[in-house]
Amino acid sequence: MDRNGLTNGDLAWYIPHQANPRIIEAVAARLGLPMNRMMVNVDKYGNTSAASIPICLSEWSIAGRLSRGDTLVMCSIGAGYVHGSVLLRWNLDKRA
C-alpha cells in the first residue's frame, strides 16, 4: 500500500487467509483496521486453505458487499513463513 500511496482509509476490504480467528484479529490490530473491514468466514467453514480468499470474494460479491472501484488487499500465508499479498481494485458491478 505504501508503494501505491494508499492508507488504511483507502481500503474497502482486507481479505486474509482464513487460518483461524485469533490470527485474523491480530492482523487487524497490527494494521489498525477494524474487524468490520476484514472479510471473515473461518467461523462458518474453518481453514479452507488455498480456497479461503476466493470463497470470501465469492460470498461478498453474491451478497452485494463489493462495489466497482473498491480497493482490496488479499493476503495469504503458508507453511514456513511463505506469504503473499495482492492489492486490487474491484471492477465488477454489484450483483442484483
ROFI-194340 format. One record per atom (N, C-alpha, C): residue in one letter; atom name; x, y, z. Coordinates in steps of 0.2 Angstrom, whole numbers, plus 5000, padded with zeros to 4 digits. Layout:
BEGIN
A CA X Y Z .
...
% end
This chain:
BEGIN
M N 5004 4994 5000 .
M CA 5000 5000 5000 .
M C 5004 5006 5000 .
D N 5010 5006 5004 .
D CA 5015 5012 5004 .
D C 5017 5013 4997 .
R N 5019 5008 4993 .
R CA 5021 5009 4986 .
R C 5016 5013 4981 .
N N 5010 5012 4983 .
N CA 5004 5014 4979 .
N C 5001 5020 4982 .
G N 5004 5023 4987 .
G CA 5002 5029 4990 .
G C 4995 5029 4994 .
L N 4994 5023 4996 .
L CA 4987 5021 4999 .
L C 4988 5021 5007 .
T N 4983 5022 5010 .
T CA 4982 5021 5018 .
T C 4976 5017 5019 .
N N 4976 5015 5026 .
N CA 4970 5011 5028 .
N C 4964 5014 5026 .
G N 4963 5020 5026 .
G CA 4957 5024 5024 .
G C 4955 5023 5017 .
D N 4960 5021 5013 .
D CA 4958 5020 5006 .
D C 4956 5013 5004 .
L N 4956 5008 5009 .
L CA 4955 5001 5009 .
L C 4948 5000 5010 .
A N 4944 4997 5006 .
A CA 4937 4994 5007 .
A C 4937 4988 5011 .
W N 4941 4983 5009 .
W CA 4941 4977 5012 .
W C 4948 4974 5012 .
Y N 4950 4970 5018 .
Y CA 4956 4966 5019 .
Y C 4954 4959 5019 .
I N 4957 4955 5014 .
I CA 4954 4948 5014 .
I C 4960 4944 5016 .
P N 4960 4942 5022 .
P CA 4966 4937 5025 .
P C 4965 4930 5023 .
H N 4970 4926 5023 .
H CA 4969 4919 5023 .
H C 4966 4917 5030 .
Q N 4961 4913 5029 .
Q CA 4956 4911 5035 .
Q C 4959 4905 5039 .
A N 4965 4906 5042 .
A CA 4968 4901 5046 .
A C 4964 4900 5053 .
N N 4963 4905 5056 .
N CA 4959 4905 5062 .
N C 4958 4912 5065 .
P N 4952 4913 5069 .
P CA 4950 4920 5071 .
P C 4955 4923 5074 .
R N 4959 4920 5079 .
R CA 4964 4923 5083 .
R C 4969 4927 5078 .
I N 4972 4924 5073 .
I CA 4977 4927 5069 .
I C 4974 4933 5065 .
I N 4967 4932 5062 .
I CA 4964 4937 5059 .
I C 4963 4943 5063 .
E N 4961 4942 5070 .
E CA 4961 4948 5074 .
E C 4967 4951 5076 .
A N 4973 4947 5076 .
A CA 4979 4950 5077 .
A C 4982 4954 5071 .
V N 4980 4952 5065 .
V CA 4982 4956 5059 .
V C 4978 4962 5059 .
A N 4972 4962 5061 .
A CA 4968 4968 5061 .
A C 4971 4973 5066 .
A N 4972 4971 5071 .
A CA 4975 4975 5077 .
A C 4982 4978 5074 .
R N 4986 4974 5072 .
R CA 4993 4977 5069 .
R C 4992 4982 5064 .
L N 4987 4981 5059 .
L CA 4986 4985 5054 .
L C 4982 4991 5056 .
G N 4979 4991 5061 .
G CA 4975 4997 5063 .
G C 4968 4997 5060 .
L N 4966 4991 5057 .
L CA 4959 4990 5054 .
L C 4954 4988 5058 .
P N 4948 4990 5058 .
P CA 4943 4987 5062 .
P C 4941 4981 5059 .
M N 4938 4976 5063 .
M CA 4936 4970 5061 .
M C 4931 4970 5056 .
N N 4927 4975 5055 .
N CA 4921 4976 5051 .
N C 4924 4977 5044 .
R N 4930 4978 5043 .
R CA 4933 4979 5036 .
R C 4937 4973 5034 .
M N 4937 4968 5038 .
M CA 4941 4961 5037 .
M C 4935 4956 5034 .
M N 4937 4953 5029 .
M CA 4932 4948 5027 .
M C 4934 4942 5031 .
V N 4929 4939 5034 .
V CA 4930 4933 5038 .
V C 4924 4928 5037 .
N N 4926 4922 5036 .
N CA 4921 4917 5035 .
N C 4924 4910 5039 .
V N 4930 4911 5042 .
V CA 4933 4905 5045 .
V C 4928 4902 5050 .
D N 4924 4906 5053 .
D CA 4919 4904 5058 .
D C 4913 4899 5055 .
K N 4912 4900 5049 .
K CA 4907 4896 5045 .
K C 4911 4889 5042 .
Y N 4917 4890 5040 .
Y CA 4920 4884 5036 .
Y C 4926 4881 5039 .
G N 4929 4885 5044 .
G CA 4936 4883 5046 .
G C 4941 4885 5041 .
N N 4947 4882 5042 .
N CA 4953 4884 5037 .
N C 4952 4880 5031 .
T N 4950 4884 5026 .
T CA 4949 4881 5019 .
T C 4955 4881 5015 .
S N 4961 4883 5018 .
S CA 4967 4883 5014 .
S C 4967 4888 5009 .
A N 4970 4886 5003 .
A CA 4970 4890 4997 .
A C 4964 4893 4994 .
A N 4958 4890 4996 .
A CA 4952 4892 4994 .
A C 4949 4897 4998 .
S N 4952 4899 5004 .
S CA 4949 4904 5008 .
S C 4947 4911 5005 .
I N 4952 4913 5002 .
I CA 4951 4920 4999 .
I C 4946 4920 4993 .
P N 4946 4915 4989 .
P CA 4941 4915 4983 .
P C 4934 4914 4986 .
I N 4934 4910 4992 .
I CA 4927 4909 4995 .
I C 4924 4916 4997 .
C N 4929 4919 5001 .
C CA 4927 4926 5004 .
C C 4924 4931 4998 .
L N 4928 4931 4993 .
L CA 4927 4936 4987 .
L C 4920 4934 4984 .
S N 4919 4927 4983 .
S CA 4913 4925 4980 .
S C 4907 4927 4985 .
E N 4907 4925 4991 .
E CA 4902 4927 4996 .
E C 4900 4934 4996 .
W N 4905 4938 4997 .
W CA 4904 4946 4997 .
W C 4901 4948 4991 .
S N 4904 4946 4985 .
S CA 4901 4948 4979 .
S C 4894 4946 4978 .
I N 4892 4940 4980 .
I CA 4885 4937 4979 .
I C 4880 4942 4984 .
A N 4883 4943 4990 .
A CA 4879 4947 4995 .
A C 4879 4955 4993 .
G N 4882 4957 4988 .
G CA 4882 4964 4986 .
G C 4886 4968 4990 .
R N 4891 4965 4993 .
R CA 4895 4969 4998 .
R C 4901 4972 4995 .
L N 4903 4971 4988 .
L CA 4908 4973 4984 .
L C 4906 4978 4979 .
S N 4909 4984 4978 .
S CA 4907 4989 4974 .
S C 4912 4990 4969 .
R N 4910 4992 4962 .
R CA 4915 4993 4957 .
R C 4920 4999 4960 .
G N 4926 4998 4960 .
G CA 4931 5003 4962 .
G C 4934 5002 4969 .
D N 4931 4997 4973 .
D CA 4933 4996 4980 .
D C 4940 4994 4979 .
T N 4944 4996 4984 .
T CA 4951 4994 4985 .
T C 4952 4988 4990 .
L N 4955 4983 4987 .
L CA 4955 4977 4992 .
L C 4962 4975 4992 .
V N 4964 4972 4998 .
V CA 4971 4968 4999 .
V C 4969 4961 5001 .
M N 4972 4957 4997 .
M CA 4972 4950 4999 .
M C 4978 4947 5001 .
C N 4979 4944 5007 .
C CA 4985 4941 5010 .
C C 4984 4934 5012 .
S N 4989 4930 5010 .
S CA 4989 4923 5011 .
S C 4996 4921 5014 .
I N 4995 4916 5019 .
I CA 5001 4913 5022 .
I C 5002 4906 5020 .
G N 5007 4903 5021 .
G CA 5008 4896 5020 .
G C 5013 4893 5025 .
A N 5015 4887 5024 .
A CA 5020 4884 5029 .
A C 5026 4887 5029 .
G N 5029 4888 5034 .
G CA 5036 4891 5035 .
G C 5037 4898 5032 .
Y N 5033 4903 5034 .
Y CA 5034 4910 5033 .
Y C 5033 4912 5025 .
V N 5030 4907 5021 .
V CA 5029 4909 5015 .
V C 5022 4914 5015 .
H N 5023 4919 5011 .
H CA 5017 4924 5011 .
H C 5017 4928 5005 .
G N 5011 4930 5003 .
G CA 5010 4934 4998 .
G C 5004 4939 4998 .
S N 5004 4945 4995 .
S CA 4998 4949 4996 .
S C 4997 4952 4989 .
V N 4991 4954 4987 .
V CA 4989 4957 4981 .
V C 4984 4963 4983 .
L N 4986 4969 4980 .
L CA 4982 4975 4980 .
L C 4978 4975 4974 .
L N 4971 4976 4974 .
L CA 4967 4976 4968 .
L C 4962 4981 4969 .
R N 4959 4983 4963 .
R CA 4953 4987 4963 .
R C 4947 4982 4960 .
W N 4942 4982 4963 .
W CA 4936 4978 4961 .
W C 4933 4981 4955 .
N N 4932 4977 4950 .
N CA 4930 4980 4943 .
N C 4923 4977 4941 .
L N 4920 4974 4946 .
L CA 4913 4971 4944 .
L C 4908 4975 4947 .
D N 4902 4976 4944 .
D CA 4896 4979 4947 .
D C 4893 4975 4953 .
K N 4890 4978 4957 .
K CA 4886 4974 4962 .
K C 4881 4970 4959 .
R N 4880 4964 4962 .
R CA 4875 4959 4959 .
R C 4868 4962 4962 .
A N 4863 4960 4958 .
A CA 4856 4962 4959 .
A C 4853 4957 4964 .
% end
